[in-house]
Amino acid sequence: MEVKDKILQGAEELFMRYGIKSVTMDDVARELGISKKTLYQHVSNKADLLKQMFGCFTEEEEQEVEKIHDESTDAIDEMLRIAKMAIRQLRRVTPVAIYDLSKYYTREWRAFQRDHQQFRYQIVVRNLREGMAEGLYRENLDPDIVAKLYIGNDSIVDEKIFPAFEYQLEALFRQYFLYHIHGIASAKGLAVLEKHMDRNLDNID
């Protein structure tokens, strides 16, 4: 494993375990068994470390989504596979990490959310258009509007609505995803959804 990859992976594990604010750059170097000099050859500070982690996450996600798109049998199958991927990602996130990002690293967190939303928008628009062509989604949908409604609703990570220490992100996302699919699916799409639901969203390894 490259040194930078080792740093990004190790830092993520520390941040998810202890929170971001409480973990120092000294902690990262010590945990990884590298010198601070080596660490600072790859990252400038904790904010830069977070930006690089976000970039790595985005790159991996884009590759996985394209693989899912190529392997899916239909638009609903694709959305279910993407939902499973998202739930696996959410399992890596702890409430304290989300809290620290939103409070102490607001600029980096907002920049990541903005870029991530744009990527999700493109994926959802493509899925909607393909699902409508397949007859699985209602024909009177406006893909642009529906996609923006879907990706623009950040309430599941809004501390005021769903406090992180009271609600699990995984459970919130399940409900949000099913709410979306049931709102856009045609009668044919609902039947296909039922067929695909043998891959239950409650049983993800």
Rosetta silent file (secondary structure, phi, psi, omega in degrees, C-alpha in Angstrom):
SEQUENCE: MEVKDKILQGAEELFMRYGIKSVTMDDVARELGISKKTLYQHVSNKADLLKQMFGCFTEEEEQEVEKIHDESTDAIDEMLRIAKMAIRQLRRVTPVAIYDLSKYYTREWRAFQRDHQQFRYQIVVRNLREGMAEGLYRENLDPDIVAKLYIGNDSIVDEKIFPAFEYQLEALFRQYFLYHIHGIASAKGLAVLEKHMDRNLDNID
SCORE:     score description
SCORE:     0.000 S_00000001
   1 L     0.000  134.537  177.225    0.000    0.000    0.000 S_00000001
   2 L   -63.320  152.270 -177.874    1.283    3.485   -0.897 S_00000001
   3 H   -58.432  -44.335 -179.068    2.154    5.746    2.029 S_00000001
   4 H   -62.709  -42.074  177.915   -0.569    8.259    1.144 S_00000001
   5 H   -61.641  -40.675  178.290   -3.203    5.516    0.920 S_00000001
   6 H   -61.869  -41.809  179.398   -2.037    4.197    4.277 S_00000001
   7 H   -64.246  -47.711 -177.694   -2.360    7.678    5.784 S_00000001
   8 H   -63.643  -43.141 -179.377   -5.861    8.258    4.392 S_00000001
   9 H   -68.247  -44.361 -179.235   -7.133    4.850    5.466 S_00000001
  10 H   -66.161  -40.283  178.884   -5.552    5.015    8.913 S_00000001
  11 H   -64.479  -41.152  179.113   -6.782    8.550    9.563 S_00000001
  12 H   -60.057  -43.428  179.504  -10.327    7.594    8.575 S_00000001
  13 H   -61.534  -41.443  178.580  -10.314    4.713   11.043 S_00000001
  14 H   -66.416  -44.305 -179.336   -9.109    7.018   13.825 S_00000001
  15 H   -63.066  -41.365 -179.567  -11.643    9.733   12.979 S_00000001
  16 H   -70.529  -27.539 -178.065  -14.527    7.270   12.905 S_00000001
  17 H   -82.618  -42.015 -171.599  -13.424    5.738   16.209 S_00000001
  18 H  -117.627   -5.147 -173.526  -12.647    8.855   18.241 S_00000001
  19 L    93.499  162.923 -174.231  -14.074   11.799   16.326 S_00000001
  20 L   -86.306  -41.812 -176.209  -12.178   14.309   14.224 S_00000001
  21 L   -64.761  -38.486 -174.276  -11.551   17.125   16.677 S_00000001
  22 L   -77.933  -15.887 -179.594  -10.014   14.908   19.359 S_00000001
  23 L   -91.812  122.618  179.083   -7.548   13.195   16.982 S_00000001
  24 L   -94.644  167.186  175.767   -4.341   15.166   16.431 S_00000001
  25 H   -64.487  -32.519  173.984   -1.847   14.860   13.615 S_00000001
  26 H   -59.938  -42.073  179.077    0.543   13.441   16.228 S_00000001
  27 H   -61.318  -42.667 -179.236   -2.034   10.720   16.908 S_00000001
  28 H   -61.892  -48.870 -179.280   -2.244    9.901   13.201 S_00000001
  29 H   -61.553  -44.403 -178.770    1.530    9.614   12.820 S_00000001
  30 H   -63.464  -45.071 -178.332    1.852    7.549   15.991 S_00000001
  31 H   -63.411  -36.042 -177.511   -0.965    5.171   15.048 S_00000001
  32 H   -87.063   -8.474  179.625    0.487    4.600   11.579 S_00000001
  33 L    70.491   34.512  177.883    4.030    4.183   12.816 S_00000001
  34 L  -124.704  163.699  178.975    5.406    6.989   10.667 S_00000001
  35 L   -79.997  157.863  176.026    7.214   10.218   11.496 S_00000001
  36 H   -62.574  -32.590  178.360    5.464   13.582   11.500 S_00000001
  37 H   -60.814  -45.440  178.138    7.889   14.610    8.758 S_00000001
  38 H   -62.867  -43.070  179.853    6.627   11.775    6.543 S_00000001
  39 H   -59.038  -46.015 -176.772    3.020   12.647    7.367 S_00000001
  40 H   -77.233   -6.452  171.427    3.503   16.309    6.442 S_00000001
  41 H   -74.403  -20.460 -175.927    5.137   15.342    3.164 S_00000001
  42 H  -110.235  -28.195  178.712    1.713   14.105    2.063 S_00000001
  43 L  -136.324  146.372 -177.384   -0.749   16.398    3.885 S_00000001
  44 L   -82.442  -38.623 -177.980   -0.436   20.003    5.041 S_00000001
  45 L  -165.747 -174.619 -177.044   -2.758   19.831    8.048 S_00000001
  46 H   -65.656  -36.951  178.308   -5.908   18.134    9.263 S_00000001
  47 H   -62.823  -42.233  177.489   -8.149   20.159    6.944 S_00000001
  48 H   -65.254  -38.624  176.781   -6.030   19.101    3.964 S_00000001
  49 H   -59.470  -44.630  178.475   -6.141   15.516    5.207 S_00000001
  50 H   -62.983  -43.069  179.549   -9.935   15.657    5.263 S_00000001
  51 H   -61.553  -40.438  178.839  -10.087   17.123    1.732 S_00000001
  52 H   -69.015  -36.312  175.783   -7.872   14.342    0.434 S_00000001
  53 H   -63.098  -43.438  178.301  -10.004   11.751    2.220 S_00000001
  54 H   -61.820  -41.836  179.230  -13.129   13.216    0.622 S_00000001
  55 H   -62.703  -41.625  178.259  -11.444   13.143   -2.794 S_00000001
  56 H   -64.506  -43.433  178.453  -10.471    9.509   -2.391 S_00000001
  57 H   -59.886  -45.550 -178.546  -14.001    8.621   -1.262 S_00000001
  58 H   -62.164  -44.309 -179.916  -15.525   10.403   -4.274 S_00000001
  59 H   -61.807  -44.704  179.598  -13.222    8.662   -6.747 S_00000001
  60 H   -64.838  -40.443 -179.134  -13.980    5.224   -5.297 S_00000001
  61 H   -64.785  -43.565  179.846  -17.716    5.943   -5.245 S_00000001
  62 H   -60.663  -41.401  178.570  -17.771    7.059   -8.881 S_00000001
  63 H   -64.663  -42.413 -178.529  -16.013    3.871   -9.958 S_00000001
  64 H   -68.091  -39.093  179.951  -18.397    1.700   -7.944 S_00000001
  65 H   -64.813  -41.195  178.679  -21.503    3.479   -9.265 S_00000001
  66 H   -65.788  -36.434  176.585  -20.416    3.006  -12.869 S_00000001
  67 H   -64.506  -41.904  177.241  -19.780   -0.680  -12.180 S_00000001
  68 H   -61.870  -43.926 -179.221  -23.275   -0.956  -10.669 S_00000001
  69 H   -60.008  -41.861 -178.187  -24.788    0.789  -13.706 S_00000001
  70 H   -69.604  -30.042 -174.515  -23.108   -1.647  -16.084 S_00000001
  71 H   -94.719  -12.849 -175.345  -24.196   -4.713  -14.096 S_00000001
  72 L   -74.553  148.096 -179.460  -27.807   -3.724  -13.288 S_00000001
  73 L   -86.318  -24.215  179.246  -30.719   -5.349  -15.093 S_00000001
  74 L  -162.444  177.093 -174.808  -32.988   -2.274  -14.901 S_00000001
  75 H   -64.053  -38.209 -179.543  -33.290    1.171  -13.287 S_00000001
  76 H   -71.362  -38.551  175.089  -34.851   -0.097  -10.058 S_00000001
  77 H   -58.638  -42.952  179.328  -32.226   -2.801   -9.731 S_00000001
  78 H   -61.715  -45.632 -178.303  -29.590   -0.082  -10.113 S_00000001
  79 H   -65.040  -36.522  176.812  -31.146    2.108   -7.416 S_00000001
  80 H   -65.269  -41.349  178.667  -31.364   -0.827   -5.008 S_00000001
  81 H   -65.565  -40.782  178.311  -27.705   -1.653   -5.604 S_00000001
  82 H   -65.987  -38.201  177.554  -26.746    1.993   -5.097 S_00000001
  83 H   -61.787  -41.712  177.919  -28.840    2.081   -1.915 S_00000001
  84 H   -63.018  -41.701  177.473  -26.958   -0.947   -0.596 S_00000001
  85 H   -60.500  -44.239 -178.846  -23.670    0.751   -1.411 S_00000001
  86 H   -63.488  -39.452  179.583  -24.807    3.903    0.405 S_00000001
  87 H   -66.038  -39.676  176.238  -25.841    1.929    3.481 S_00000001
  88 H   -61.756  -39.249  178.121  -22.441    0.226    3.606 S_00000001
  89 H   -65.531  -42.811 -178.341  -20.839    3.683    3.428 S_00000001
  90 H   -64.955  -28.148  178.242  -23.072    5.046    6.185 S_00000001
  91 L   -64.840  -21.418  179.488  -22.049    2.178    8.449 S_00000001
  92 L   -82.772  -13.035 -173.639  -18.533    3.621    8.419 S_00000001
  93 L   -97.984  133.812  177.894  -19.774    7.001    9.672 S_00000001
  94 L  -106.992  152.982  179.472  -20.220    7.754   13.369 S_00000001
  95 H   -56.019  -39.091 -177.953  -22.419   10.507   14.871 S_00000001
  96 H   -66.608  -33.456  178.025  -19.422   12.197   16.494 S_00000001
  97 H   -66.876  -43.857  178.038  -17.614   12.415   13.129 S_00000001
  98 H   -62.489  -42.301  179.790  -20.622   14.082   11.474 S_00000001
  99 H   -61.787  -47.800 -178.959  -20.922   16.471   14.418 S_00000001
 100 H   -63.045  -41.014  179.126  -17.242   17.429   14.290 S_00000001
 101 H   -61.832  -47.058 -175.942  -17.325   17.953   10.510 S_00000001
 102 H   -69.920  -27.985 -175.966  -20.374   20.181   10.645 S_00000001
 103 H   -95.530  -41.880 -171.117  -19.095   22.228   13.598 S_00000001
 104 H  -106.760  -19.896 -179.498  -15.316   22.443   13.232 S_00000001
 105 L  -129.325   50.261 -173.795  -14.634   21.774    9.534 S_00000001
 106 H   -58.379  -44.757 -177.330  -17.647   23.480    8.031 S_00000001
 107 H   -62.843  -47.343  179.787  -15.914   24.726    4.864 S_00000001
 108 H   -64.957  -40.854 -178.856  -14.448   21.323    3.959 S_00000001
 109 H   -66.006  -43.237 -179.623  -17.700   19.531    4.829 S_00000001
 110 H   -68.204  -37.005  178.574  -19.856   21.907    2.780 S_00000001
 111 H   -64.605  -41.778  177.809  -17.500   21.697   -0.209 S_00000001
 112 H   -64.547  -45.451  179.976  -17.689   17.911   -0.092 S_00000001
 113 H   -60.567  -41.019  179.198  -21.475   17.948    0.243 S_00000001
 114 H   -61.784  -48.534 -179.179  -21.775   20.337   -2.731 S_00000001
 115 H   -66.473  -38.962 -178.792  -19.579   18.187   -4.989 S_00000001
 116 H   -67.727  -37.955  177.703  -21.233   14.989   -3.795 S_00000001
 117 H   -62.548  -41.852  179.992  -24.684   16.402   -4.465 S_00000001
 118 H   -62.953  -41.770  177.582  -23.726   17.282   -8.038 S_00000001
 119 H   -63.872  -46.391  179.823  -22.467   13.757   -8.651 S_00000001
 120 H   -62.121  -38.751  179.035  -25.605   12.230   -7.107 S_00000001
 121 H   -58.030  -46.908 -179.232  -27.785   14.554   -9.205 S_00000001
 122 H   -61.544  -40.841 -179.975  -26.211   13.283  -12.434 S_00000001
 123 H   -67.036  -43.497 -177.494  -26.672    9.654  -11.380 S_00000001
 124 H   -68.760  -40.279  177.363  -30.309   10.131  -10.326 S_00000001
 125 H   -60.247  -46.452  178.995  -31.211   12.032  -13.529 S_00000001
 126 H   -60.640  -43.675 -179.750  -29.710    9.255  -15.642 S_00000001
 127 H   -63.631  -42.527  179.800  -31.545    6.619  -13.602 S_00000001
 128 H   -62.046  -45.226 -179.194  -34.856    8.463  -13.891 S_00000001
 129 H   -63.997  -41.858  179.978  -34.576    8.801  -17.665 S_00000001
 130 H   -69.404  -39.441  179.149  -33.677    5.154  -18.111 S_00000001
 131 H   -65.532  -37.163  177.021  -36.430    4.032  -15.711 S_00000001
 132 H   -67.470  -40.182  178.381  -39.026    6.092  -17.582 S_00000001
 133 H   -64.716  -30.850  179.572  -37.862    4.601  -20.909 S_00000001
 134 L   -83.209   -7.401 -178.256  -38.234    1.129  -19.372 S_00000001
 135 L    78.768   13.266 -177.552  -41.759    1.952  -18.161 S_00000001
 136 L   -90.234  -22.543  177.372  -40.731    1.419  -14.539 S_00000001
 137 E  -114.157  155.039 -178.475  -41.178    5.040  -13.497 S_00000001
 138 L   -59.179  139.949 -172.880  -44.206    7.251  -14.067 S_00000001
 139 L   -75.260  -14.789 -177.721  -44.128    8.882  -17.499 S_00000001
 140 L   -94.951   14.935  179.293  -45.112   12.367  -16.242 S_00000001
 141 L   -76.015  149.079  170.029  -41.984   12.850  -14.114 S_00000001
 142 L  -104.762  105.120 -174.864  -39.603   15.750  -14.674 S_00000001
 143 H   -54.348  -39.172 -179.360  -36.146   14.135  -14.137 S_00000001
 144 H   -62.537  -49.708 -177.741  -34.467   17.455  -13.325 S_00000001
 145 H   -66.441  -47.286 -177.611  -36.982   18.421  -10.641 S_00000001
 146 H   -62.758  -41.869  179.322  -37.293   14.945   -9.115 S_00000001
 147 H   -62.544  -41.274  179.608  -33.526   14.489   -8.984 S_00000001
 148 H   -69.520  -34.158  174.633  -33.094   17.839   -7.249 S_00000001
 149 H   -63.856  -40.413 -177.252  -35.843   16.997   -4.776 S_00000001
 150 H   -69.571  -49.734 -174.926  -34.115   13.701   -4.031 S_00000001
 151 H   -85.748  -16.680 -177.650  -30.546   14.939   -3.643 S_00000001
 152 H   -85.750   -7.025 -179.795  -31.472   18.359   -2.262 S_00000001
 153 L   -89.520   99.270 -178.822  -33.163   17.017    0.848 S_00000001
 154 L   -96.325   17.207 -174.751  -30.418   17.054    3.473 S_00000001
 155 H   -62.810  -26.682 -177.557  -32.782   16.564    6.397 S_00000001
 156 H   -71.027  -15.917  174.685  -31.390   13.115    7.229 S_00000001
 157 H  -113.985   17.997  177.178  -28.092   14.759    8.216 S_00000001
 158 L   -89.801  114.427 -177.177  -29.738   17.803    9.812 S_00000001
 159 L   -60.149  -29.600 -177.611  -28.962   17.703   13.531 S_00000001
 160 L   -73.543  -31.978 -178.981  -32.030   19.786   14.365 S_00000001
 161 L   -89.687  -48.624 -179.629  -34.427   17.346   12.686 S_00000001
 162 L  -125.965   84.139  178.893  -32.661   14.034   13.263 S_00000001
 163 L   -53.548  131.903 -173.253  -30.109   14.365   16.104 S_00000001
 164 L   -59.379  -27.872 -177.235  -27.222   12.008   15.312 S_00000001
 165 L   -88.727    0.378  177.657  -27.283   10.431   18.757 S_00000001
 166 L  -112.350  -27.890 -176.742  -30.992    9.570   18.475 S_00000001
 167 L  -123.900  138.950  175.461  -31.283    8.337   14.875 S_00000001
 168 L   -85.529  130.670  178.697  -29.123    5.955   12.885 S_00000001
 169 H   -56.921  -38.084 -178.700  -28.165    7.294    9.463 S_00000001
 170 H   -59.916  -46.837 -179.465  -28.583    3.798    8.028 S_00000001
 171 H   -66.816  -39.811  178.119  -32.212    3.551    9.181 S_00000001
 172 H   -62.142  -44.247 -178.310  -32.982    7.075    7.991 S_00000001
 173 H   -65.270  -39.343  177.619  -31.555    6.394    4.549 S_00000001
 174 H   -55.099  -50.040 -178.099  -33.572    3.162    4.177 S_00000001
 175 H   -64.215  -40.918 -179.744  -36.804    5.025    4.796 S_00000001
 176 H   -63.649  -43.489 -179.314  -35.788    7.919    2.548 S_00000001
 177 H   -64.008  -48.243 -179.149  -34.845    5.620   -0.322 S_00000001
 178 H   -64.468  -35.039  175.900  -38.073    3.582   -0.170 S_00000001
 179 H   -60.267  -43.372  179.895  -40.073    6.826    0.057 S_00000001
 180 H   -64.368  -50.750 -176.210  -38.387    7.989   -3.174 S_00000001
 181 H   -63.255  -43.402 -179.495  -38.903    4.761   -5.123 S_00000001
 182 H   -67.275  -24.837  179.371  -42.567    4.386   -4.141 S_00000001
 183 H   -78.458  -23.334 -175.230  -43.150    7.994   -5.183 S_00000001
 184 H  -109.893  -16.706 -173.216  -41.782    7.594   -8.723 S_00000001
 185 E   -73.807  143.573  171.323  -42.541    3.977   -9.663 S_00000001
 186 L   -81.501  178.784  177.021  -45.296    2.999  -12.100 S_00000001
 187 H   -60.507  -41.538  176.975  -47.476   -0.056  -11.461 S_00000001
 188 H   -62.852  -40.415 -179.642  -44.984   -2.071  -13.508 S_00000001
 189 H   -65.328  -38.686  178.765  -42.141   -0.554  -11.502 S_00000001
 190 H   -64.544  -36.685  177.246  -43.720   -1.484   -8.173 S_00000001
 191 H   -66.554  -40.352  178.177  -44.016   -5.086   -9.361 S_00000001
 192 H   -67.447  -38.665  176.979  -40.345   -5.058  -10.377 S_00000001
 193 H   -59.765  -43.994  179.261  -39.427   -3.503   -7.031 S_00000001
 194 H   -61.500  -37.913  179.536  -41.223   -6.314   -5.236 S_00000001
 195 H   -65.572  -40.592 -177.425  -39.289   -8.839   -7.328 S_00000001
 196 H   -78.547  -17.286 -173.717  -35.971   -7.223   -6.472 S_00000001
 197 L   -72.479    2.605  171.602  -36.739   -6.815   -2.774 S_00000001
 198 L   -65.410  -21.736  171.417  -35.582  -10.366   -2.093 S_00000001
 199 L   -88.934   74.520 -170.356  -32.277   -8.503   -1.743 S_00000001
 200 L   -61.293  136.070  178.248  -33.634   -6.964    1.453 S_00000001
 201 L   -71.946   -9.192  177.035  -32.164   -3.629    2.522 S_00000001
 202 L   -89.261   -6.657 -178.655  -32.285   -4.828    6.112 S_00000001
 203 L  -126.329   79.801 -178.160  -29.826   -7.630    5.420 S_00000001
 204 L  -120.269  124.718 -179.384  -26.636   -6.136    4.041 S_00000001
 205 L   -90.396    0.000    0.000  -23.282   -7.652    4.835 S_00000001
